[in-house]
Amino acid sequence: MVGRRSFRGGAWTWGMRNLEEDVMHTLYLLGNGFDLACGLPSHYSDYFNDRFSEFDGFEKEKPTALESLRNEFKDNGRRNIPSVWFFVFAYYHDQCKEYAPTWKDVESNIEEFVTGNRGFSVNEIAWKKKKSKNFLRGYEGESIRLICDYLWGDRETDDDDADVWRVFLKGLRDFETDFCNYLREAVKKKADYRSRANELFGSIRDAVIPIQIINDDESPDEDDDEDGLNVFIKFEYALSFNFTDPRLQQYDLRFANVHGSLRDGNAFFGIGDVKSSPDEACTARFTKAERSLSLGVAGDNTELDSVFRGLQSVGHVNVIKFFGLSLGEADYPYLKQYFDKADITKTNAGVNSFLGFYYTSTQNRNDLINSIDMLLRRYSDDTGYKPVGGLMHELLHTGRLTVQKLELPAV
């Protein structure tokens, strides 16, 4: 049966000609910028400043985080410091000139801390724990001394190196629990979060695709009975890199949280790879792959598994729409997999796929464009596909990539 295109329910659909040609698969990837645009104070600096404001001596625009922790620990011990990772992130905060790191920076800090061989790292702390701490010098050494005091105090410990790694893995879970408590309260206070999320997602979903994705060579037949057409509605999948549930049930799509959720109590942070780690078996426990499985986010009969199986079962993802994703190194393994599924390098083979990157006034357009370019350069290097002018240039000039500003949801 030869069908024709029709407009129904706010979206284009196509009559049946060939199942592979006429079904369009769209993947939405949502990052923290999505929640920020919906009014949640979910930026890392929001959380960091909220928690550290409780410690005497902290000034958010100055390198005072570690000193404020030192004061708190001296006065009150451990009880008001939820995790040893507070010391780690305070150390990196005080090294940052802008004092406003992102969650992408946090995961980079985790990677640097757990994969380092010497300097400010888990390996160094495991080494110092066995030795006299009196010879530590400088800001880095004092930071390590403070962490050792927080974990073990003056007591002797027979913990081996593996035990030290487990201490930091448990500490990361404590950090995640504390952040989830903060975020859960933020969602509760933002009564219109989900209505704004649905409005914003609708704008992303309705954003125009400037090229023809589905083959539609046949001209409309004036005599066709529109109600008699066998119409295929596109299949849609949404993967959120946030911990929140925007409740997008009004849209017919499969939804899952990639890194766990507040609802299921399994939200986590992690690193992408451990290729440069001197202790691969221990650092691998901090990778997103291991943490996802160990916390039950991935695996059989999970929401994430349902989405992944849905994506794997299709021959080709036609459209990928991004909003608010950092496009950082820790998430690259996911993004590479999706780019592979969309065959974004096969322009000359007649494969139609489209990448849409969307943002609001809460995000800097030029920073987003630079992140897209760096992501596509990395993908181009990995695949060996290096068109003249670069992959982003090719996608732009074939109408297969757009960067579009959307309006913020109404307050």
N, C-alpha and C positions, 0 to 999 in steps of 0.2 A: 504494500500500500504506500503510495506517495502522499506525504502530508505537506502541510504548510505551517508557517509560523503564525501564532496568534498571541494576543496580549490578554492575560488573565491574572487576576489577583495581584496586580502590581508587578508582574514579572513576565518576561517572554518565555513561552513554551513552544514546543515543536511537535508536529504530527509525526507518526511513526513512518520511518523509511528503513532505518537500520539501527539496531539497538546500540551498537558501539558509537555510531555517529550522532545519535539523537539525544543521548543522555548526557547532561552536563554536570560534572562533579566540581563543587566549589568548596574550598577549605578556608576557614577564617582562623587567623592566629591573633590572639588578644594578649597584650602585655600590660604591665602596670600603668602605662599611660592611659589605658581604657578606664581603670578605676579612678585615676586622678581626674580625668575629664568628667567623670560622674560625681565629683565632689568629695571623694574619700581622701583623707590625709594619709595616703599609703606610701608616700615617698620615704625612702630610707631615712633621710634627714628629719622627716616629721617624727618618726618613731625614735630615732637616736636622741633628738633634742628633748622629746617628751620624757624619756627615761632619765637622761643625764641631768635634766633640770632639777631632779630631786637631790642631787649631790652638791654639797657646798663647794663653791669655787669654780663651778663650770660656767663658762661663757662661750656660747655657740660659735662666735666669730673669731675665737682665739684658741690656740693649742693648749687647752686646759683640761681636756677629757681625762687623760691618764692621771694627772695630779688630783683631780676631783675624786677619782676612784681610790687613789691612795689615801686621801683624807677619810673617805667613807669607810674603807676597810680598817683603817687605824681606829676610828671612833666606834664603829658598830659591828665589825667583823663581816662575815659573809652574808648575813641574813637579808640585806637589801640589794645584793648583787646577784641577779638570777643565774648567771653563767660565767664561766671562765673566759668565754669569748667576748665578754664586755671589755676585758683588758686588751684582747687582741685588736678589736675594732677601735678602741680608744687610741691605741698606739698608731694605727694607720690614719685615724682621723686627724691626729695631731701632726702628721707628716704632710697632710693635704693642704695646699694653699687656699683652696676655695671653701673647705669645710662643708661641702654639700655633696658627698659621694652618692652614687646611685646603687641600686641593688646589683647592677652589673659590676660595679666596683667592689661591692662586698664579696661577691663570688670570686672575683680576681684576688681579693685579699685572702680568702679561704685557700685558694689554690696555691698562692705564694707561701702561705704559712705552713701548709701540710706537705708541700713538695720540696721546700728548701732543704739544703744539706747543712748549711751553717747560717749564722746570723740569727735574725728573729724568726724562729721556726720551731716546730714540734721536735725535730731532731736535735736542735740545740738545747731545748729544755730537757729532753731525755738525757742528754749528755751532762748538763749542768747539775741535774738532780743527783747524779752519782758522785759529783765532786763537791768540794767546798765552794759555797756560793760567795765567799768573801772576796774572791779575786775578780768578780765581775766589774766592768768599768763602763762609763758612758751611759747615754740615754737608752741605748738598746739593751745593755746589760742590766740596768736598773729595771727596765720593763720585764725582763725575764725573771729577775729576782722577785718582783712583785707577784708574778704569776705563780712561781714556785711557792711563795709564802701563802697565797690564796689556796693552793691545792693541798699543800702538805705542811705548811707552818714550819716549826722547828723539829718536828718529829722525824725520826729515821724511817725510811721506807725501803722495802725490798722489791718494790714494783719493778718488773723488767720493762724493756722498751715497748713490748706489745701492750702492757697495762697502761702505759702513758698514752698511747694512741687511743685506747678505749676510753680513757678519761676525757679526752678532747672530743671524741665522737658523742659520748653521753652529754658533754657540755654543749655541743651543737644542738642536740635535741632539746636541752633546757632553753637555749636561746630561741629556737623555733617556737617552743611552747609559749614563751613570754611574748614574742611578736604576735602570735595568733591571738593571745588574750587582748593585746592592744588593738588589733585589727577587728576583732569581734565587737569590742566596745565602739569602735569607729563606725561600723556598719549599723549598729543599734542606734547610734546618735543621728545617723544620716537617714532619716525616715524615707526620703524619696530616692535613695540610691538605686533601687531596682527599676523604678519607673524611668529614671534617667538612663540607666544602662540599656533598657529595651529601646528607648528612643534613639540612643546613639547607635546601637547595633542595627536598627532599621535603616539609619542613614548610610552606614557602611554597606549593608546588604543591597540598598537601592542605588548605590553609586554606579554611574554608567560605565560600562566596559566599551572602550572606543573601537574595538575591532570585532569582527565576526568570529566567534569561537566555534559554533556549530555549523557544519556544512549545510547550506540552505540554497542549493543551486536551482531548485525548482521554483518556477513562478507560481504565485497563488492561483488556484483554480476558482474562478468566480462561482462555479456551480457547486463547489464543495459545501456540504452542510457542516457548519462549524461545530454544532453539537455532536455530530457523528464522528469527529476526528478522534483517533486514539492518541491522546496527548500525554507526553512524558514530562513531568515536572522535575526540575534539576534536583539532584541529591546534594545535600549540604552537611558539612561537618564543621564544628567549632572546637578548637583547642585553646584553652585559657592557660596562660603561664602564671596566672594569679591564684590566690587561695580562696577567693570569694566565689559565690554562686549568684550570678546576675539573674538567674531564673528566666531563661529565654524560651520558655515553653510555648509561647505564642507562635514561635517559628518552628517549622517542621525540619528539625535538624538533630544530628547526634552531637552531644556536648560532653566534654570531659575536662577536668583539671589535670594538666600535665604533671605538676609538682605537688599533688595532694590538695586537700581542701580543709577549710575550717569545719565544715560539716562532718567530715570523716575523721578529723583529728590526726591526719597523717601528712600535713604540709611540711615541706622540707626545702633546704637549700643544698647545693652540691656543685661539684666541679665537672668539667667536661672530660678530661683525660689525665693520665698520670705518666705520660711518656718520659718526662724528664725527672721523675722521682727516683731518689736513691733507695727508697723502700717501697717498692710497688705494691706488695701485698697489703701493707697497712694503709697506704694512701688511697688504694682502690676502694676502700670502704667509704670514702667521701665522694665518690663519683655519683653522678645522678643515676646511672644505670643500677648500681648496687643499692643505693638508698631507695630508689623507686620500688624495687623488688622486696627489700627487707621490710618496708613500711606498708606493703600491700597496695601501693598505688597502681603499679603495673602487675601483670599476671593474668591468669585465667579468670574469666567471669567478673572483670572489673569494668567500670565505665570507660576507662582509657583503653582497655583491651578491645572493647566493642568498636570504638572509633578507629583504632589501629587496624583491626580486622576488616572494617568497612573500607578503609583506604587501600589496604593491600589487595582487596578483592577486585578493585577496579583497574582497568588497563591504563587509565590516564587521568590525572587531575587537571582539569581545564583552567581553573582560576584559583589563585591564592590571594587572599586579601589580608593585609597586615594592619593592625592598629596598636600603637603604644608599646611595641616590642623593642627591647634594647638592641637586638641583633648582635649581642655580645658573643664572646668566645665559648662560654659555657653552654649556650644553646645551639651552637653551630651544628653538632651532630644531628639534631632534630631537623634543622633547616635544610641541611644538605639532602637528607632523606626526602623531604617534600619537594625540593627542586628536582631531584632525580625523577620523582613520580610525575612531575609536570613536564619533563623533557624540555627544560627551558633553553637548552643549547641546540635544539633541532629545528631551528627556523627554516633552514633550506630544505628540510625533509618534508615540509608541508604540515608540520605538527603545530597546531594552534594552542598556545597557552598564554596566560596573562597574569602579571603580578601587579597588584594595586597596593600602594602604601598610603595610608590616610592618617591625618593628624588634625588637631584643633589648635586654637591659639595658646594652649598650654605647652606646646612643643615648638622648638626652634626648627624651622624648615631646613635651613642650611645644615644644621647638625644631623638631621634625619637623612638628607641626601648624601652626606659624607659617609654615614653608617651604611647606607645601602650600597654605595660604591665599594667600600671596603669589604662588605659581605660578598658581593658578586666577584670581586677580584680574588678573594680567597677561594670561592667555588670554581672560578676559572682556572686557578692554579691547580686545584685538586683534580679537576677533570681533564686538564690539558687542552681545553677548548679556549683558544685565545684569538678571537676575531680582531680585525684591525679597529683600533679605537677603543677596544675593551668591550666586555659583555654588557655593561650598562648602556653604553653608546648604541650597541646593536639592538637591544631590547627597546630602547626609546625610539629609535628610528624605524622600527618595524611595528610601532604602535602597541607593543606588548608589555609596556611598563608605564605606570603613571604615579605621580606624587600629588595628592589632592587634599586640599584643606576642607574640613567639614565644620559646620556650625556646632558650637557647644549645645548640649541638651538644655532645654529651658529649666530655669530654677523653679 
